[in-house]
Each structure stands twice: as structure tokens, then as C-alpha cells.
Amino acid sequence: MRRLSKVTEAGHERIPVFRVGLTSNTTLRTLNRMICEYYGHPATDRANAAALASHALDCVLSCETQLGIVDDSPGAAGESRRPVTQPRCKSSSESPESPVVGSIAESACAPALVALRIDH
């Protein structure tokens, strides 16, 4: 990765990666609010859903973010939705008691971690 200055040409703080953790009841509005909170946007608490989406996009573009990580693993946002030993899903070849082992490609499960590459 090439070295970049700590600020963009427009004078915004350069934030190459953001990470947000989902909760069990995260909506699109909540996700956009979490992204705005990550960047420290001042209108996070008083904006409607459309404004939050616009602010989140503006933050990502203005700070020249290149990677966004949306974490849906248990406890990612500080809450535990299920015991750590409980598997996220099971494949048909495994017993109900065993956790899924192997890569995501080997199972029919949705990933717990989503990385979004952002092109400017």
C-alpha cells in the first residue's frame, strides 16, 4: 500500500478503513448512523434516514475511505446475541451439535464479516 498523507487534498482527515458492528436489530438507518458515528459526524443524532445515508456517503468519500468492514459476528457491537459456542449455521453433513469448521465457501452460511472495497 502506498503511503498517503494524513489529510486529503481537500483537507479532510484521511480514514482508509471504517468498521462497524451490527446488532440484532440493525436497520439501514441504524447502519448509516453507525457509520456517521464512526467518522464523528455532528448531525448523527438529529438526522432523518435520507440525511444519514447522505452524510455516511459524504464521510466515506471525503475521507477517501477504501475499505468498509461490517461485522455481524456475535458481540461485535458490544452485545451478545447467542453463546459463543453456538454455531452460526450447520451444513447438512455435520451433526447438529458440532460447530461449522472450514471456510465460508464450504458452507451455505452468510459470512459474519463483510469487507467492502470502495473505489473513488
C-alpha positions as CSV (number, residue, x, y, z in Angstrom):
1,M,0.0,0.0,0.0
2,R,1.4,3.4,-0.9
3,R,2.0,6.0,1.7
4,L,-0.5,8.8,1.8
5,S,-0.6,11.9,3.9
6,K,-2.9,12.1,6.9
7,V,-5.2,14.6,5.2
8,T,-6.8,14.6,1.8
9,E,-6.2,17.2,-0.8
10,A,-9.5,18.9,0.3
11,G,-8.2,19.0,3.9
12,H,-10.3,16.2,5.4
13,E,-8.7,13.6,7.7
14,R,-7.8,10.5,5.7
15,I,-9.5,7.4,7.1
16,P,-8.6,4.4,5.0
17,V,-10.8,1.9,6.7
18,F,-14.0,2.0,8.8
19,R,-15.5,-0.8,10.9
20,V,-19.0,-1.0,12.3
21,G,-20.5,-3.9,14.3
22,L,-24.1,-4.8,13.8
23,T,-26.7,-5.6,16.5
24,S,-29.6,-8.0,16.3
25,N,-32.0,-5.2,15.2
26,T,-29.8,-3.1,12.9
27,T,-31.8,-1.3,10.2
28,L,-30.3,0.5,7.2
29,R,-30.9,3.8,9.0
30,T,-29.1,2.5,12.1
31,L,-26.2,1.2,9.9
32,N,-25.8,4.7,8.3
33,R,-26.0,6.3,11.8
34,M,-23.2,3.9,13.0
35,I,-21.0,4.9,10.0
36,C,-21.6,8.6,10.7
37,E,-20.7,8.0,14.4
38,Y,-17.5,6.3,13.4
39,Y,-16.5,9.4,11.4
40,G,-17.7,11.7,14.2
41,H,-20.3,13.5,12.0
42,P,-22.0,16.2,14.1
43,A,-25.5,15.5,12.7
44,T,-25.6,11.9,13.7
45,D,-28.3,12.2,16.4
46,R,-30.6,14.6,14.6
47,A,-30.8,13.5,11.0
48,N,-33.5,11.5,9.3
49,A,-32.8,8.3,7.3
50,A,-32.2,10.0,4.0
51,A,-29.9,12.6,5.5
52,L,-28.0,9.9,7.4
53,A,-27.4,8.0,4.2
54,S,-26.2,11.1,2.5
55,H,-23.9,12.0,5.5
56,A,-22.5,8.5,5.6
57,L,-21.6,8.6,1.9
58,D,-20.1,12.0,2.2
59,C,-17.9,10.8,5.1
60,V,-16.7,7.8,3.2
61,L,-15.9,9.8,0.1
62,S,-14.5,12.9,1.8
63,C,-12.1,10.9,4.0
64,E,-11.1,8.8,1.0
65,T,-12.0,5.5,2.7
66,Q,-11.0,2.5,0.7
67,L,-12.4,-0.3,2.8
68,G,-15.5,-0.7,4.9
69,I,-15.9,-3.6,7.3
70,V,-19.4,-4.5,8.5
71,D,-19.1,-7.0,11.4
72,D,-22.0,-9.3,12.2
73,S,-20.2,-11.6,14.5
74,P,-21.7,-12.2,17.9
75,G,-20.8,-9.4,20.3
76,A,-19.4,-7.2,17.5
77,A,-21.3,-4.2,18.8
78,G,-21.0,-5.0,22.4
79,E,-23.9,-7.2,22.8
80,S,-24.0,-11.0,22.9
81,R,-26.9,-12.3,20.8
82,R,-26.0,-16.0,21.2
83,P,-23.5,-18.1,23.2
84,V,-20.0,-18.1,21.6
85,T,-20.2,-21.9,21.4
86,Q,-23.3,-21.9,19.3
87,P,-22.6,-22.2,15.6
88,R,-23.8,-19.6,13.2
89,C,-25.1,-22.3,10.9
90,K,-24.7,-26.0,10.1
91,S,-24.0,-27.9,6.9
92,S,-26.0,-31.0,6.0
93,S,-23.0,-33.2,6.6
94,E,-22.5,-32.2,10.2
95,S,-24.3,-33.2,13.3
96,P,-26.4,-30.5,15.0
97,E,-24.1,-30.4,17.9
98,S,-20.8,-29.6,16.0
99,P,-19.9,-26.1,15.0
100,V,-19.2,-25.4,11.4
101,V,-15.5,-25.9,10.5
102,G,-13.8,-24.8,7.4
103,S,-14.1,-21.8,5.1
104,I,-17.2,-20.0,4.2
105,A,-17.0,-21.4,0.7
106,E,-17.6,-24.9,2.2
107,S,-20.8,-24.0,3.9
108,A,-24.1,-22.4,2.9
109,C,-23.7,-19.7,5.6
110,A,-23.6,-16.0,5.3
111,P,-20.3,-14.5,6.3
112,A,-20.1,-12.9,9.7
113,L,-17.7,-10.3,8.4
114,V,-18.2,-8.3,5.2
115,A,-15.5,-6.2,3.7
116,L,-16.5,-3.6,1.1
117,R,-13.8,-2.3,-1.2
118,I,-14.6,1.3,-2.1
119,D,-13.4,2.8,-5.4
120,H,-13.2,6.5,-5.8
